[in-house]
Amino acid sequence: MLLVGFAVTNQAVCAQLTERGHAVVAADDAPSDQARRQAAAMGVDLIENPAPEDWPALVADAQVVVPTPGLPESHPSLGAAEVAETPVISEFDLAQRWDARPTLAVTGTNGKTTVTLLAAAMLEASGVPTTVAGNTETPLVEAIRNERPSVFVVEASSFRLGHSRCYRPAVGAWLNFAPDHLDVHASLASYRTAKAAVWSRADEQSIAVVNLDDPVVVAHTPDRGQVVTFGVDEGDFRVRGGALWAGSEKLADTAELHRALPHELSNHLAAAAVAMAAGAHREGVREALLAWTGLPHRVVLVAEHNGVRFFDDSKATTPHAVCAAVRSVTQSSGQTALQAVLIAGGRNKGLDLEPMGEVAQGLRAVVAIGEAAAEVQEVFAGRCPVTIAQSMEDAVGQAAEIARFGDAVLLSPGCASFDWYGSYAERGDHFSLLVRELIGGSP
């Protein structure tokens, strides 16, 4: 078997394959020192930086190709595999082949991590042993080593789903769809097809969890198996009368929740739908909902000073996520701002940033940052004032100067962080530190 890329996921794949007696060759365009050490420890040949003309021979010697998650669709290994008619598979395919326990797959442009972790918490609170895996710190092929869980909640990225040939989750949830990862996928249609793979092999025993608020998701609803719907205003799981409902069962009042912004309520409903489809009961769902305080860097209130609230939404790396965040902090009760000063930009992932302009009316100004600063400036030109910052220190200072009493300062970049930072978490942490330094530790 040929592993293309040799980072965390394919190292886990390699360990499982070699234990099962398979011959493995790994190739990586730029392996880390850790990857080299792992390959040596496993006794696996690691071919470094193959030339484009080397791939046909490498693929010809393999029965299957397993690409690392995030490998661009334009990579020469995939083209060589297509020409040679060598199957390309994912870690999901292998895990399903090796372990019969059910998986609950959660995909979507935004909200995957939240729904995955919250659904797992609901199942655990209901007495169902559960482990999370996939696009997390633990690949699914590694998670199946654990004998404890009776079910796996899998954060299913398009990178993994797009290369799956036979993976069929017991429950598949598609949360939403918006342009993303066009630096990896060949087109928006290819990205959409990868997401739709969560349901493409559904059978009569499959359960599809469908977001009625997203027309793209609804259009791909499978015609086989059971369909469970959720939506803020309608669906099997919905918000009604200030409460979350599962059919006729009231799960919790929104006033009881730590997190109740509009997009968060949608995530809560999705998680409940996934968990209850796999055996969670109302009491366990309610317990998890009331305990849930959210995840870092997702519209997190950092501080309030002189009537201005500062929010860290560094995880927002698509225009869709930015729009949701702006609407949340400017429209939702309890955290309503007069307007927001948006800090946006970074490294564009090949996306059209124009959709961010939809929320210009809710913005007092925009502070553009990073490599995409000029693109952000172009989106908002003529719609609201835009300035460009040369650093995050500069951006925080400008935003605080612009904001008025009752406003929100919102870091919601709509782009990746890799121009200035190693991760979105590092970016969010730096923003939060600067905010606290700016206000001198004031509450």
N, C-alpha and C positions, 0 to 999 in steps of 0.2 A: 504494500500500500504506500502511496505517496502522500505525504503531508506537506502542504504548501503553507509555509509560515510555521514558526515553532515558538509561539508564546504560550500563555497559560493554558488555553483550551487545547491546542494540539499537543502540548506536553502531557496533558491528562489523557487525551486520545491515545497517544503513543504508549503510555504506561499500560493502558488496558489492552491494547493490541498485542504488545510484546508478551504480556502475561498469558494471553490466549494462543500464543505460538505463531502469530503472524509476522512475516518479514516486513519491516518498515524502513522507508527512506524518507528523510526530511530535507526540505530545501527552504531557505529563507534568504530574502533579498538583503537583509541587514540584521543578522542575529545579534542578540545581546550576549554579554559574557555569561550571564546566567543560563541562557539557552545552550551555549556551547558546553557548559558544565553538565547540564542535564542530559544532553545528547550523549556525552562521553560516559556518564554514569549508567545510562540505559543501554550502552553498546550500539547506538544507532548512528548510521552515517548522516552527517549534517552537511549538505552541500550549500556553500555560501555564495550568495550573489550570482546565481546562474545567469548567463547571457540569454537573451530572447531565443536565440537559435538552439539553446540547450534543452528547452522544454519539450519539444516533440519526442526526443529520445527518453527523457525522464518519464514522460507520460506513457510511452509505449511499453515500458517495463513494469507498469503498475496495473493492478486489477481495478483499483478505484483511486480516486483523488479526493482528499479531504482538505478543503481550503480553510485557512484561519478565518474567523469571523472578521468582517471588515475588509477582506481582500477585494480590491476594485474589480468590477466585472470586466474591465478592459485588460486585466492582467494576462500575460501571454500563456500562463499555465492553463487557464480556462479555455482559451482559444485552441490550444493544442489538444486538450481533452475532448473538445467538441469534434475536431477533425478526426481524432483517433477513435471516437465513439466510446471513450472510456468514461464510465459513470462517475459523476461528481456527487458526493453525499455530505451530510452534515453530522455533527456530533449527536444531534437529536435522533437521526436514523440509527446510529450505532447504539445509543442508550436504549432505544425502544427494542432493538434486536436482543439486547442482553438482559433486559429487566421488564417484567410484565406489569409492574405496579402502575396505576394510572397517573397520568400527568395532566395538569391544568395549565394550559398555555395562555399567557396574557401578552397581547401585542397592541401596538398603537403608536402614533407619533409621539404623544405625550402621555404621561401618567403611568407608564408600565411599572416602574419600580414601586410607586406608592400602592397601586392595586395589588401587585404581587405580594408585597410584605403585609399589607392589611388583610388580604384574603387568607394568608397563612396564619396570621394571628387569630382570625375568626375561627379557623379550623382547629387550631391548638386549644383555644378556649372552649371549643365544643368537644374536646376529648379525642380529636383525630390527629394522630402523630403525623407531622408535616415537615417538609424541608423545602427551602427555596433554592432554585438553581437556574442555570442558563446564562443570561447576560448579567451575571452577578459575579461575586468573587469565586463562586463554585460552579464550574461547568456541570451540565447534567451527567456526563459520563463519569465524573468524579463523585457526584452526589449519590449515585446508585450504589456505591460501596457501602453506604450507611444502611444498616438493616432495620433501624428504628422506624423510619417513616412508612406509612401506608399509602401516602400520596405525595406527589411533588408539585409545587406551584412554580411554574417555569416562566421567567421573563424571556419572552421570545422576540428577539430582534429580527428585523428583516434580513440581516446578514446570515443568520442561521436558517430561518424559514426559507429563504430564497434558494438555498442549496439542498434542501431536504427533498428526498425522493419518495419516502414512504411514511414519514412521521405523521401520526394521527393522534392528537390529544383526546382524552376522554371529554374534556371541556375546553373549548377554545373561545377566548374573549377578544374581540377587536374593539378597542376603545375609541379611536378616532383616526382621521387621516388628514395629513397636510404635507406639503413638500418638505423633504428632508433627505439628507445623505446622498445628494446628487453628485458628490465627489466620489462615491462608491458605486452607486447604481447608474446604469447607462442612460436612463431616462426616468421621468416621473412614472410612466407606464410600467417600467420594470420594477420600480419601488412598490407601486401599488400591487403588482402581481405577487411580489414577495410577501407582502402583508397578507394578501388573500389566501396564501398557502396555508394559513392557520385553519381554514375550512375546506380546502380544495379536495381533501381525501375523506371528508365526513361520511359516515355510514349511519345506519339506523340507530346505533347506540350512542352516537356523538351528541353532545350538547353544545350549541352555539350561543354565546352571550353577545347580544347585538345592541349597539348604542343607537337608539331611535333619533337622537339629535344630530347624527352625522349621515348625510345622504350617501356618501361614498360607501360607508360601512353597510348601510341598509341595502344598497344595490347589490352587494355581494353576499347577502344572506343565503346560506346553503339551502337546497331544496330537499335535503335528507336529514334525518335526525330531529332532535328536539330543539326548538328555538326559545330562548329566554331573553326578554327585552328589558332595557333600562333607559331612563331618560328623566331629565329634571321635571318635566311636566306630564309625561305619559310613559307607560311601559309597565311591565310586571313589577319592576322595582322603580319607585318614583318618589318625588317630593310632593306632599299634599298637606295643606293646613299646617305648615311649619314643622313637618315631621317627615322622616324617611319611612317608607312602607315597602314591604315585600308582600305583594298581593293584598290580603286583608289583615296582615300582621304588621303592627306598628313596631318599628325597630328602635327608633330614638327620636326625640325632639331635636331639631337643629340647634336650639338654644343650649342643649346639654353638651354639644360637641366643642372640642378645642379648636377645630378647624372647620369653618362653614362658608368659605368663599364659594362662589358658584361652581368653578371647575373642581373644587374639592368635594362638593356634594355629589357631583357626577362620579368621581372616583370612589366615593363611599358606596354608592349604589352598585357600581360595577363589581367592587370587591365582595359585597354581600351576595350578589347574583352568582359569582364564581364559587364562593365558599358554600353557599346553600345548595348549589347544584352537586357538590361533592360530599354533602352530608353534614354541614354545619347547622346548628339549631339556632333559633332566635336568641336565646339567652347568651350563647357564645358570641354571636354576631354583635349583639348589643354591648357586651363586655368589652370587646375589642374596639368598637366605635368610640366608646366613652374614654378609653385609655389612649386613643391615638392622638399624638401631638404633632404629627407631620414629620417630614424629613428635612434635613438641612438644605439650604440654598433653593428652596421652593416657596417663594413669596413669604419669607420669614421676616417678621418685624425685628429689626436690629435695635432700634432705639427711637425715642421721641424726644425732641428738643425744640423749645420755643414754638410749639404747635405744629412742627413738621415731623412726619413719620418717615423713617428710612427703612426700606425693604431690600433684602437680598434675595434676588431671584436668578442667581447666576446659572442655575440649571437650564434656564430657558435659552435654547440654542436654535430655535426656529421662530419665524415670524408668527406662526400660530400660537406658540406659547407666550410670546410677548403680548399679543392682543388679549389673551385670556388674563394675563397678569394686570395689564393696565385697566381693563374693565373691572377686575376684582377690587383693586384698591381705590377706584374712583366711583364705583356704583354700589358696592355691597354695604348693607347696613352694619353698623358697629365699627367699621373701619373706613367709612366714607371719607374721601379726600375731595377738596374743591377741584384740584387738578393734580396731575403728576408731572414731575420733571424726570424724564426718562434718560437713563444712561445706557446706550446701545452701541454695539459694534464688536469687533474682534476679528476672527478669521472666518470668512464666509465659506460654507460647505457646498458651494455651487448653487445656492438658492437665490430665487428672486426675492429681494427684501421688500418689494413694493407693498405687499399686504400689510406691513406694519403701519402704513399710512392710514389704514381704516380707523385707527384710534387717535388720530391727530387731534380731533376735537376735544379729547380728554386730557391733552397735554398742554402744560404751560410752556414747556420748552424741551428740547432734546440736546443732550451732550453726547456727541459721537466719539467713539474710541477705536483704537486699534487699526488693523489693516483695512477694515471695511468702513472706516470713518467717512470717506468720500461717498460711498454708496448710501450710507445712512443719511448723510446730508442731502443727497439727491432725492431720497424718498420723501423727506419732510420739507424740502424747499418750497416756500409759498404756502405751506400749511400751518407751520408754527415756527418760532425762532429755533435756530440750530447753531450750536457752537462745536468746535472740535477741541478735544483735550489731548495732550501729549503723554499723559500718564494717568493712572487711576487716582493718584493724589490730586492731580489737576482736575479730573472729572468730578471727584467728590466735592472739592472746593467750589467749582463753578456751580454745581447743582445746588449746593447749600446756599450759595449767594442768590441764586435765581428764585428758589422756593419761597413761597409766602405762607403765612399762618394758615393752617388747615390743609396744606398740600402734602403730597407724598413725594419723596425722592426714591426712585425705583431703579435698581440695577437689574435690568432684564435684557441681556445683550442681543439675543436673536442670532448669535454667531458662536462658533467654537472659541475656546480660550487660548489656543496654542500659539498665538502670536506673542502674547505677553506672559502667559502662564502655562504650567504643566497640566492643569486640569481646571474644570469649572469650579471645583471645590476650593482650589488654591485662590482662584479669582474672587470667589465669594468671601473667603476668609480675609483676604486683603482688604476688600471693600469694607467689611464689617469692622476690621481693626482701624481703618482710617476714619470711619464714622465716629467710633468711640473716642479716638484721639481728637477729632475735630470738636466734639462737644465737651471734651474734658471729663468724660466719665459721667456726665449728667444723666439722670434716669429719664 
